[in-house]
Amino acid sequence: MFRVVSTEDFDKQFAELQKRAREGDTESVYLVKIIEKGIEKLKFNYKYGDHVSREKIPKEYIEKYSELIEKNGNYLEVFDPDGTPFKSAFYYADEGMLWAANYLALQ
């Protein structure tokens, strides 16, 4: 099972949506159920869902990838929420050559 990490902005908006659901807003109840179901599916299969085509990737993400590559001298695929390369007692984000192909495909 995987741990799903969300952004601060998502957490804030989701908490507001949950509040409206608790207050009885039927649309919010429906949306909360869909989001919670998606999160549960991601925990068991991180590849779940629709993949975004290269043309639809916002330029801000490509710029962020560029910054991370320059900062780390490599394209590490797993980061902590604070932007540092992920590592634990059982795993660390190791270096690889596939990053170059992935990055060039975005250009």
Secondary structure, 3 states (H helix, E strand, C coil): CCCCCCCHHHHHHHHHHHHHHHCCCHHHHHHHHHHHHHHHHHHHCCCCCCCCCHHHCCHHHHHHHHHHHHHHCCCCCCECCCCCECECCCCECCCCCHHHHHHHHHC
